[in-house]
């Protein structure tokens, strides 16, 4: 995966209106793979802030909405 692709995935993951299902459809990464990428690429504090924002958020999980 190129740095550009990683950057694109991280950007989509931070956006509130882009679901994990949409990321999987466009980029081919499951929710758990996105979480692993975010954990690997972000600083620890940024990752924790992101996880707090997306955990349980209906817009990030189409099946829940």
HUZIFEN-V595371 format. One record per helix or strand of 3 or more residues. SS is the DSSP state (helix for helix, strand for strand). FROM is the first residue (numbers start at 1). TO is the last residue. If there is no record, write none. Layout:
# HUZIFEN-V595371
SS|FROM|TO, SS|FROM|TO
This chain:
# HUZIFEN-V595371
helix|3|14, helix|20|27, helix|31|41, helix|44|54, helix|58|60
